[in-house]
Amino acid sequence: RYEQREDFAVVTQPFFRNTLLPLDSTSKPDLSFFAADCFHFSVRGYAEMAMALWNNMLEPVGEKQTYNNFTHDRSKLRCPNPEKPFLSTRRNSGFGNSDLDLEKTTESSVPYWAVIVTAVAGVLVGSL
């Protein structure tokens, strides 16, 4: 939808896709990452997710990390480098001029009136 815009981008950040529940030294879930309700993250959990999100935003599209290792290690926090001092999008990751023609894929190949005619015909046949 926003592929052709130069002033706006939407990028999926997959850092949580393959994340496993963090375990403590006894191989049980490490509850220090979760709030008292055991559903929401604690401050420590949110800090881990924020670092993973930040790192994902700096990684090029197609090379994004799909997991978070919950190490609570501040040294894994990445910084923009001089070659790419910006957040990564499809366009600046080299996918900006792809062969995909979004206008053709977003337009329906079936005219809207055909859907209406088919629905009315289906109701008539069904009532018979």
Helices and strands as residue ranges (DSSP letters): G 31-33, H 43-58, G 74-76, I 91-95, H 102-106, H 112-127
